[in-house]
Amino acid sequence: MPANKTEETGFLQEFIDSFTEYGDLYWQATLETFYMVGYGLAISTVIGMLLGTVLVVTRPNHIYKNRIVYQILNVVINILRSLPFIILMVAIIPLTKFIAGTTIGVKGAIVPLVFYTAPYIARLVESALLEVDKGVIEAFQAMGATRNQIIFRVLLKEALPGLILGLTIATIGLIGASAMAGVIGAGGLGDVAIRFGYQRWEPAVMVTCVIFLIVIVQVVQTLGETIAKRLRKR
């Protein structure tokens, strides 16, 4: 048998054996990844939607124009977005300890994940809201709509497909960040890939974790695109 064929067969056997040996670990790690991404996304979406909406409506010539609020918020978001996730995790360790009571494990990863994702969502929300036709806003203003009605019944409603696509992108970024959180022992697939795949040098484990992450990302991307497409048709 050729050497390369033997190597392929050997790796395939290692891959199958890894499921037998670490099946429960993969399942637990997948659940931890869902936990981190779910909680992180929920909190980040609330904060990001608020920040993104404020960024838009406080811009010059918008309904709540406020130059000071806009500039301060714009700078803060830019600063947070400029920090790589690994550096951000380390930089806010004292804050993470204060909020979550721990800096390790799944619970300790949620705080830096929120700080990393919320500003990103804010920019995506800002971009989606700015695509709403100004003529529509002016038409509602002419009909006597209040500023809050314009926000909820015009801006957010008209931008909903774009917001869904933005949240899909943010979710995929959050999945990647949750994997990087494995560096600090946060749990999840990233932690398994580092502790068992890299530190113990078991390539089959690392490949398996990567495959799991790819499948999750593909499902999220497909689901987000499908929902946004249906909303556009409506």
N, C-alpha and C positions, 0 to 999 in steps of 0.2 A: 504494500500500500504506500502511495506517495507520502512524503513527510507532511506536506501541507494538508492533505486529507486527514492524516492522523491527528494533526493539531486541531482541525475543525471538529472532528469527532470528540476529541478530548474536552474541548471547551464546551461543546454541546452537552456532554455528560455532566460537566461541572455546573452548567446552567440548570440542568434538571435536578441535580443533587442539592443545589442551593434552595430550590423550592421545597424540597423535602425537609431540609435541615432548618431553614429560616422562614417557613411558610407563615407561622404565627407572628413572627417579627415583622414580616412585610405587611401583613394585615393591620397590625397595631400601628406601624409607622404610617400607613396610608390614612388611617383614622385620625392620627395626630396631625397629619398634613391638612386634612379636611377641617379639623378643629381650628388650627392656626389661621388658615385661609378664610374660613367662614366668619370667625369672630373679627379677624383683622379687617376683612372686607366690609362687614356690616358697620363697624365703628368708623372706618376710613371713609365710607360712602357718605355717612351723615355729615362728618366734618368737611369732607371735600366738596359735597354739594353746597353746603353753606358758604364755604370760602369762595368757591367758583362763582356762585350767584352774586355774592357781595362784590367780587372783583369786576363783574360785568356792570351791575347797576350803579356802582360808584364811579365808573369811568366818566371822563368829561363828556358832556352833552347827553348823558343817560338819565334815567328817571330819578335816581338818588345820587346824583353827581356829588362827589366829595373827594377832592384832590388829595387831602392828607390821608384819609383812610385808604384810598386806592394805592397810593405810593408806598405806605408802610406795609400793607398787606402784600403788595407785589414784591417788595424786597425780601420780606420774611420767607415767602414761598420760594423765591429764587435761591435763597441761601440753603433752605432745607433740601431742595431738589439737587443742589450741586454737590451734596455729600454722598459719597458711595455708601452703600448699605453697611458694609463691614465696619467702616469708620464710624458711621452713625450709631451702630449697636454699642460700640465701645464708649463713644462720647457721652451717651445718655445713660450709662449704667447706674449712676446714683439716682436718676429720675425713675428708671425702671424699677429699681429696688423700692423706692418710695411708693410708687403706684401699685405695682404687682406684688410686692413683698418678697420677690425673688428675681434673680437675673438669669436663671437657667431654666431649662425645661420648656414645655409648651407655653405655660403661663408667662414665663419671662420673655418669650419671643414676641408676644402680641404687641407689647408697647412699642418696641422699635419698628415693628412691621407697620403699625399705624402711623408713626412719625414719618416713615419712608413713603407710604402709599397715599396718605391724605393729600399732601401737596401735589402729587402727580394727578390724582383725581380732580383736584381743584382746577388744574390747567386744562384737563380734558373737558370738564364742565364749561369752563370759560370759552373754550374753542367752539363747543357745540352751541352754546347760547348766542355767541356772536354771529353764527350763521343764520339766525332767524332774521327774516326780512324786516328791515326797519319800517317799511311801509305798513306792515301788519300792526306793529306797535303803535304807529301814528294813527292808524285807523281806529284802534280801540281807545286811544286817548281822546280822539275826536268824539267818540260815542259816550265819553264820560266815565270810562273805566278808571278805577283807582290804581295806584301804583302796585299795591299788593295783588290785585286782580290781574294786572299785566304780567307780573312775575309768575303766578301759578297757572293762569288760564291761557297765557300767550307764550311766554318764553319757555317755560319748562314743558308745556304740552307740545309746542311746535318742534322743540329740539329733542323730543323723547327718543326717536330712533338713533340719533347721534349720541345721546347719553348712554344708551344701551351698548353701542359699539365701544364707546369710551370705557365703560365699566368692564367690558369684556377684555379690553387691552390691559386695564389695570389689574384685573384678576389674574391674568397670565403673568404679569410682572410680579404680582404678589406670590404666586406659586414659586417662581424662581427665587424670590427673596426668602421664602420659607425654607427652601432647600439650602441656601447660604447660611441660614440661621443655625444649621447643624454644626457649624464651626464652634459655637458656644454651647453645644450640647442641648439644643432646643427640642430635640426629638424630631419625628417625622422622617420622611424618606431621605432627606439630606443628611441627617444624623447617622442613619444606617449606612449610607453610602460612604461616609467619612470614616466611621468607627470600624466597620466590618470590611468594606470594600477597599478603602485606601490604607488605613493603619494596619490592618491584618493582611493586606495585599491579596484580596479575593476578588479578582476582576468580575467574576460571574455575579457577585452581589451588587457591585457598582453598576454593571450593565442592566441588571434587573430593576434597580431603582430608577435608572434613567428611562427605561421603557415605561415604567409606571407613570413617571412624570410626563412623558410624551403623550401617553394615552389621556391623562387628565387634561392636559392643555388642549388636545384635539377636541375633546368632548366640550370643553368650555367655549372654545372658538366657534365650533359648529352651532352650539346652542345659542350663543350671543348673536351670530349672524342670522340665524333663523328667526329669532324674535324681532330683531331690527327690521328684517325684510317684511315681516307680516305687519308691523306697525306702519311702515312706509306705504303699504298697499291701502291701509285704512285711511 
